[in-house]
């Protein structure tokens, strides 16, 4: 039974146009732009996160992800 489900999942991933989907981003592009502007203006990441009502770790992660190149297999 497990082998059948595994084969079906593998087949589905190989379909053209099918992309893996994960958890949606916690911060939208507009919020990221505001976050970057606040931080560039000298506001601490913690204060900027409070202003945007997002978590501090989310803010740090979003800023780090913005500097990473996009992965395209």
N, C-alpha and C positions, 0 to 999 in steps of 0.2 A: 504494500500500500504506500509506504513512504517513497519508494522508488518511482512510482507513478506520479506522485505529487512533485517530487524533485525534478523529474523530467519535464513536467508541465511548466514549472517555474523557470527552468533553464530555457525552454522554448520561448516563453513569453519575453524574457530578457533579450533574446536574439532577434526579435521582430524589428524590422526597420521602423524608425520613428518612435520607438518605445524608449523612453528614458527612465532611469531610476528616479523615483521621487522620494524625498525624505520629508523631514519636518520642515514646515514653512519657515522662512526667515522671521526672526523676532523683530527686526527693525527694517522699515521700508527705506527705499532710496532717498526720499525726501528727509526722513529723520536722520539718516546717515549724513546727508549734506549739512543739516543743521548742527549735528554733533561735531562734525569736522570744523565748521565755522566757529562754534563756541570754543573749542579746544584751541584752534589757531589764534583766537582773540585773547587767549590767556586764561580762560576759565578751566578749572580742574576737571578732569574726566568725571570725578564723583559728582561735582556740582552740575555738570552738563547732563549727566544721567538723571539726576533728580529733576532737573528742569523738563526733560523729555519724558519723565515717568517711566524709565526703563532701568533695568538692573545695571549695577556698576560693571559686573563681569560681562554682561551683554554688550555694554559700550566698549570695553576694552577689546572684546572679541571682534566686534564690528570694525573697529579701527585697524586691528591687525589683519582682518580679512581683506580690507580695502587695499592693503599694500601687497597682498599675494597675487600672483598672476592666476588667471582663471584656468582651471584644469579642463582640457578638452582631449579626450582619448582619440 
